[in-house]
């Protein structure tokens, strides 16, 4: 039987967030957890480029991004070829949005504002799940 890859091996985390202050805060939290936060990106196209360049092990996505495309569309793109864990962070907590996001099989869904520990707990909650 092959070795199961788990989050404990994660090194690179892509943060896709339209607000630079929040993106920087998330990157700092990720770094304190011992992971490598890639340079935050703010829109769909930049996220695709960063994903293709760095092949991250975890993606933290805001549903609302700069430009015309959403974080849900980004997650759909990721799901077409990859099984990378996704954590949504968003102010968009309506039932309809949550249902749309749920179709992309996120690992976690955090509503802004959240406290740092919420993100830490979300990341820790997937430590033993296969990637």
C-alpha positions in Angstrom: 0.0 0.0 0.0 1.4 3.5 -0.9 2.2 6.1 1.6 -0.7 8.5 2.4 0.3 12.2 2.1 -1.1 14.3 4.9 -1.2 18.0 5.8 1.8 17.5 8.1 3.9 17.5 4.9 2.4 20.8 3.7 5.0 23.5 3.1 3.5 25.9 0.6 0.2 27.8 1.2 -1.4 30.0 -1.3 -3.5 32.9 0.0 -6.1 34.4 -2.4 -7.7 37.4 -0.8 -8.9 40.7 -2.2 -7.9 42.7 0.9 -4.1 43.1 1.3 -4.2 43.6 5.1 -6.2 40.4 5.6 -4.0 38.5 3.2 -0.9 39.6 5.0 -2.4 38.7 8.4 -3.3 35.2 7.1 0.2 34.8 5.7 1.7 35.7 9.1 -0.5 33.1 10.8 0.5 30.4 8.3 4.2 31.3 8.8 3.8 31.1 12.6 2.3 27.6 12.1 5.5 26.5 10.4 4.3 26.6 6.8 5.5 28.7 3.9 3.0 31.3 2.8 3.4 32.1 -0.9 3.1 35.8 -1.9 -0.6 36.6 -1.5 -2.6 37.1 -4.7 -5.8 39.1 -5.2 -7.5 37.9 -8.4 -8.4 34.8 -10.3 -5.7 35.1 -13.0 -2.9 35.8 -10.5 -4.1 32.8 -8.4 -4.0 30.5 -11.4 -0.5 31.7 -12.3 0.8 31.3 -8.7 -0.8 27.9 -8.4 0.8 26.7 -11.7 4.2 28.1 -10.7 4.3 26.9 -7.1 2.0 23.9 -6.8 0.8 24.8 -3.3 -0.2 22.2 -0.8 -3.1 24.3 0.7 -5.1 27.1 -0.8 -6.9 29.7 1.4 -9.5 31.5 -0.8 -11.8 34.5 -0.3 -15.0 34.1 -2.3 -14.9 37.7 -3.4 -11.8 38.5 -5.4 -10.7 41.5 -7.5 -11.9 41.3 -11.1 -14.8 39.4 -12.6 -14.2 35.9 -11.3 -14.8 34.6 -7.8 -13.0 32.4 -5.4 -15.6 29.7 -6.1 -14.6 29.7 -9.7 -11.0 29.4 -8.7 -11.8 26.4 -6.5 -13.7 24.8 -9.4 -10.6 25.2 -11.5 -8.5 23.6 -8.8 -10.9 20.7 -8.5 -10.8 20.0 -12.2 -7.2 18.6 -11.9 -6.1 18.7 -8.2 -7.2 17.5 -4.8 -5.6 20.4 -2.9 -7.3 21.2 0.4 -9.2 24.5 0.2 -10.2 26.8 3.1 -12.7 29.5 2.3 -12.7 32.8 4.2 -15.4 35.2 3.3 -18.0 37.7 4.4 -20.4 35.9 2.1 -22.3 33.6 4.4 -25.6 33.2 2.7 -27.1 29.8 2.3 -26.9 30.0 -1.5 -23.2 31.0 -1.5 -22.4 28.3 1.0 -24.2 25.7 -1.2 -22.2 26.9 -4.2 -19.0 26.8 -2.3 -19.8 23.4 -0.9 -19.9 21.9 -4.4 -16.1 22.5 -4.5 -15.6 20.3 -1.4 -13.7 22.8 0.8 -12.0 21.6 3.9 -13.3 24.5 5.9 -15.4 27.6 5.5 -14.7 30.6 7.8 -16.9 33.7 8.0 -15.2 37.1 8.4 -14.5 38.5 10.8 -12.8 35.5 12.3 -10.2 35.3 15.1 -6.8 33.9 14.3 -7.5 30.8 16.3 -10.4 29.9 13.9 -7.9 29.7 11.0 -5.4 27.8 13.1 -8.1 25.3 14.1 -9.3 24.9 10.5 -5.8 24.1 9.4 -5.2 21.7 12.3 -8.6 20.0 11.6 -7.2 18.6 8.4 -3.8 17.5 9.6 -4.7 13.8 9.4 -6.8 13.9 6.2 -5.2 12.6 3.1 -4.4 15.1 0.4 
